[in-house]
Amino acid sequence: MDGFIKEIKKDIQKTFNNDDFEKEKSLIKQEFEEKRSALLEKLNENASKYNFQVKAVQNGIYMMPVVKGKAIEEEEFNKLDEAIKQEYEEKSVIVQEQIMNVIGQIKEIERESDKKISEWQSNIALLTVNVHINYLKSKYKRNKKINQFLTNVKQDILKNIPEFLEPDTSNNKNQGNQVAQNPINKKPDPCLNYRVNLFIDNSNIEGAPVIMDSNYSYNNIFGTIEYENYYGSLKTDHTMLKPGLLQQANGGYIIFQAKDLLANPTCYENLKKALRIKKIGIENSTEQRSSMVLISLKPEPIPLDLKVILIGNSNIYQTLLAIDSDFRKLFKIKVEFEETAEINKENVNNLAKIVHGFCEDEGLPHLDKSAMAKLTEYASKLAGSHNKISTRFNDLIQVVGEAATWAKISKAKIVTAKFIDKALLERIERVKKYDAKYLEMIKENTLLINTSGYEVGQLNGLTVMTIGDYSFGKPAKITVNTYTGKTGIVNIEREVEISGPSHSKGVYILSGYLGEMFAQDIPLCLTASICFEQLYNGVDGDSASSTELYGLLSSLSGIPINQSIAVTGSVNQKGQIQPIGGVNEKIEGFFQICKMRGLDGSHGVMIPVQNVDNLQLSDEIIEAVKNKNFHIYSISSIEEGIEVLTGVPAGKKDKDGHFPAGTVNALVYEKLKKYAKVSIDK
């Protein structure tokens, strides 16, 4: 249409400046002048009968009295006798009627002349316009709306031929100043209505459009009408309609972050409305809040055919499902993203592609094989399994960005494994304030943690502390005292209300284990107190339940426990060890203390056998284990664990229900039997 407007202006001006057109136009005007002259001549003849002379000027026709054969002016006429003047004035009425009649006839033939010229112009213009219009119509003959639009354009051009014949004054400064001073007198250019607003251009897109954006304002989602200040009022036209994300995604897909979308309830409600009626209109939001005069328009709604994808957590989904009746109808398919993926060649290659794309976009040095292998190890650690990698790509990309920065600082052209290690180490260094404080307190013996020797009813449990997004493991001394009585196992943390429900449950399980193992022929009569020493901020989780049970067995049997081995793992009533979380942080936390005090080959950690798959330890710990300076024991039952901690066989019941003499369980049974006898005697 831009080309059409340019060509049609040039061709119309060229056509109407043609000699043949001007000749025909002159003939029509000459015919009008001849008829006009004849009417004026006849009018003059009639006026002379009444002693008046008639003259035609540009502004009209006027008459002059004739006295003694001479036309006189008004001053001379005023000098005449009153009787003569009276006579002329009476005659002038008749002449004036004749003049008015002639003026009417002249106007009529002038209109006929203009009409002939206009018809001639239209016929000539029609031939010129049809050449261009018919060409466009042939290109879009299957589109009825475009054909109707082109027909309307042709009719409008034929109505406004004079505007097309006016010279272009856009470069004339004086003309521009006059227009600026008198905007009301300026005629609108009809060509402005022929322009096309290319609302959406998908010509360079392969397949359906997929739209994502971070700006969730109303206008950015639904489109807007822009305005310009036009001499005190706001003015717009169809070329100032701007599309929103929904129009851009029409025919394809649009992806919203649910949290950001719901932060603007108006956007969410209007999105649902558009999806229900399958149409989207552009509303004039400026009109409601503006005090200025608006020259606006109301575009027709656009048919809407797209898929909307909301990304959010399960809490948002469940909330919308519960409180929004439209949500289930409009968003019918739920998809859950896996936080991990199988560690295979395809997935590792896909991760490498993501990393490569990030480095390309940000202009960062790329990773070599060793760096990619190290990043895959870290992804596996985030996933918590040897067989999986994490799909928390944001966390992985942050590590890549930091490693690339360290590489650039070192003026390296490629990121190697050492830069990945550097980035991971620096991430910990920046946030390990509280970790370092705990380590310092243990070093100064403010926190009492034994890493050597043997103690009865005392051992190191392992805990994980989380501060913000940083977790670290530290040992906690657990002590157990047992004595006669019927109170049972006293959880000191529960008594002072700093024990969580999971931890309290774990302590109750201990009674079940002791009852089945040792109280089949005697009543279970004991009082035992269990305490996390120097822990005042609460404790939860059952990962220390096996540790507490080992403490109970040690206290009852009187066999000391090796303090150089720390313990983690939960236990059920049957004595089976169950997996726990945070195993890597717990091992690394105890290793730090042992390393600080000097590794001598006796130190180690006891973990559930199920957690072996979750081990993602630092190279330093792996090397220490290889060199037998540090040990990791994986166990599946309490019997295995107590033997590692004490060096004494646990002991299994024979067919008569007796434990072998000298074993841990035999000594525990004898102590409980003694407690039962004392309680019965009392």
Buried (B, 14 or more C-beta within 10 A) or exposed (E): BEEBBEEBBEBBBEBBEEEEBEEBBEEBBEBBEEBBEEBBEEBBEBBEEBBBBBEBEEEEBEBBBBBEEEBBEEEEBEEBEEEEBEBBEEBBEBBBEBBEEBBEBBEEBEEBBEEBBBEBBBEBBBEBBEEBBEEBBEEEEEEEEBBEBBEEBBEEBBEBBEBBBEEEEEEEEEBEEEBEEEEEEEEEBBBEEBEEEEBBEEEEEEEEBEBEBEEBEBBBBBBBBEBEEEEEEBBBBBEBBBBBBBBBBBBBBBBBBBBBBBEBEEBBEBBBEBBEEEEBBBBBBBEEEEEEEBEBEEBEEBEBEBBBBBBBEEEBBEBBEEEBEBBEEEBEEEEEEEEBBEBEEEBBEBBBEEBBEBBEEEEBBBBEEBBBEBBBBBBBBBBBBBEBBBBBBEBBBEBBBBBBBBBBEEEBEEBBBBBBBBBBEEBEEEEBEBBEEBBEBBEEEEBEBBBEEBBBBBBBBBBBBEEEEBBBBBBBBBBBBBEBBEEBBBBBBBEEEBBBEBBBBBBBBBBBBBEEBBBEEBBBBBBBBBBBBEBEEEBBBBBBBBBBBBBBBBBBBBBBBBBBBBBBBBBBBEBBBBBBBBBBBBBBBBBBBBBEBEBEEBBBBBBBBBBEBBBBBBEEBEEBBEEEBBBBBBBBBBBBBBBBBBEBBBBEBEEEEEBEEEBBBBBBBBBBBBBBBEBEEE
